[in-house]
Amino acid sequence: MSGIKICIDANVFLNILNKEEKFYSSSNKLICLLEKGIIFVIIPSIVLSEILTGFYIVGNDDGAEEFLSLLLDNNNIKIVPLSVNIAVEAAIIRSKTKLKLPDSMVIATAIEENAEYLISNDSNFPESDKKIKIYDSINFLKLLKDFNHIN
């Protein structure tokens, strides 16, 4: 493993797949940083399910297989299955924040995997959690630039 360890929420990938205007460019740049080894990405299994569901809903099984292969073949990505520790932490987070369970599971995975940052373009995430720093993709790229990790 090399690079800054971050956990990525599903919407970062969805911004790219759907070419969503506000976050498309910054989310795409994150994936480029992943490919360069500047960041190491943690992907909670719930995130994988959310993304693959979109492919399957529209009948794009080949797209789902291709996306999954890209993730599995990249040494800078770790897909993390749900564990008892993550489930318990997610329940605690949900009870304190009223986040939906999938979002709580993403945060819990980031914490369990000791990610330095959680990147989500979802405004529902709490502004700050003492256990993890949460940024959207635009502000995370600004942070990296400030610390001279990227040009």
C-alpha positions in Angstrom: 0.0 0.0 0.0 1.2 3.5 -0.8 -0.3 6.9 -0.8 -2.8 8.7 1.5 -5.4 6.2 2.7 -8.9 7.5 2.0 -12.4 5.9 2.1 -14.6 6.8 -0.8 -18.4 7.0 -0.8 -20.5 5.7 -3.7 -21.4 9.1 -4.9 -17.8 9.8 -6.0 -18.0 7.0 -8.5 -21.6 7.9 -9.4 -20.6 11.5 -10.2 -18.2 10.1 -12.8 -20.5 7.4 -14.2 -23.4 9.9 -14.5 -21.2 12.8 -15.5 -22.7 14.9 -12.8 -21.7 18.5 -13.3 -20.7 19.8 -9.9 -18.4 17.0 -8.8 -17.5 15.2 -12.1 -14.1 16.9 -12.5 -13.0 16.6 -8.9 -14.2 13.0 -8.6 -12.5 12.0 -11.8 -9.3 13.6 -10.6 -9.5 11.5 -7.5 -9.5 8.4 -9.6 -6.5 9.6 -11.5 -4.7 10.1 -8.2 -5.6 6.6 -7.3 -4.1 5.3 -10.6 -0.9 7.2 -9.9 -0.6 5.8 -6.4 -1.0 9.1 -4.6 -4.0 7.8 -2.8 -5.0 4.4 -1.5 -8.7 3.8 -1.6 -10.9 1.9 0.9 -14.2 0.9 -0.6 -16.8 -0.4 1.8 -18.7 -3.4 0.4 -22.0 -1.4 0.8 -20.5 1.1 -1.7 -19.7 -1.6 -4.1 -23.3 -2.9 -3.9 -24.7 0.6 -4.4 -22.7 1.2 -7.6 -23.2 -2.2 -9.1 -27.0 -1.9 -8.5 -27.1 1.0 -10.9 -25.5 -1.1 -13.6 -27.9 -4.0 -13.0 -31.0 -1.8 -12.9 -30.4 -0.7 -16.5 -29.4 -4.2 -17.6 -25.7 -3.4 -18.0 -24.2 -6.6 -16.7 -21.1 -6.2 -18.8 -20.6 -2.7 -17.3 -20.9 -4.1 -13.8 -18.4 -6.8 -14.6 -16.0 -4.4 -16.1 -16.3 -1.9 -13.2 -15.8 -4.7 -10.7 -12.7 -6.0 -12.6 -11.2 -2.5 -12.6 -11.6 -2.3 -8.8 -10.3 -5.8 -8.1 -7.3 -5.5 -10.4 -6.0 -2.3 -8.8 -3.4 -2.7 -6.0 -4.3 0.7 -4.6 -7.9 -0.3 -3.8 -9.1 -2.4 -0.9 -12.8 -3.6 -0.8 -13.7 -4.1 2.8 -16.5 -6.6 3.7 -18.9 -5.9 6.5 -17.5 -7.2 9.8 -19.0 -7.3 13.3 -16.9 -4.4 14.4 -18.1 -2.3 11.4 -21.7 -3.3 12.1 -21.5 -2.2 15.7 -19.7 1.0 14.9 -22.3 1.8 12.2 -25.1 1.2 14.7 -23.5 3.6 17.2 -23.0 6.3 14.5 -26.5 5.9 13.3 -27.9 6.2 16.8 -25.9 9.4 17.4 -26.3 11.1 14.0 -29.6 9.8 12.5 -27.7 9.1 9.3 -29.1 6.3 7.1 -27.5 2.9 7.8 -25.5 2.7 4.5 -23.9 6.1 5.3 -23.2 5.0 8.8 -21.6 1.9 7.4 -19.3 3.9 5.2 -18.1 6.0 8.1 -17.7 2.9 10.3 -15.6 1.3 7.6 -13.4 4.3 7.2 -12.8 4.3 11.0 -12.2 0.5 11.2 -9.7 0.7 8.3 -7.9 3.8 9.8 -8.5 5.9 6.8 -7.1 9.4 7.0 -10.1 10.8 5.2 -13.6 10.0 4.0 -14.5 11.5 0.7 -18.2 12.0 0.1 -20.1 14.4 -2.1 -23.2 13.9 0.0 -24.1 16.9 2.2 -25.9 14.5 4.7 -22.6 13.5 6.2 -21.8 15.2 9.5 -19.5 18.2 9.1 -16.9 16.7 11.4 -16.4 13.4 13.2 -13.6 13.3 15.7 -12.6 9.9 14.4 -12.4 10.7 10.7 -12.0 13.9 8.6 -14.8 14.1 6.0 -14.4 16.2 2.8 -16.2 16.4 -0.5 -14.0 15.7 -3.5 -13.5 19.4 -4.4 -12.3 20.4 -1.0 -10.1 17.3 -0.6 -8.3 18.1 -3.8 -7.7 21.7 -2.4 -6.3 20.1 0.8 -4.0 17.9 -1.2 -2.8 20.9 -3.2 -2.2 22.9 0.0 0.0 20.1 1.3 1.8 19.8 -2.1 0.6 16.3 -2.7 -0.6 17.4 -6.2 0.0 20.2 -8.6 
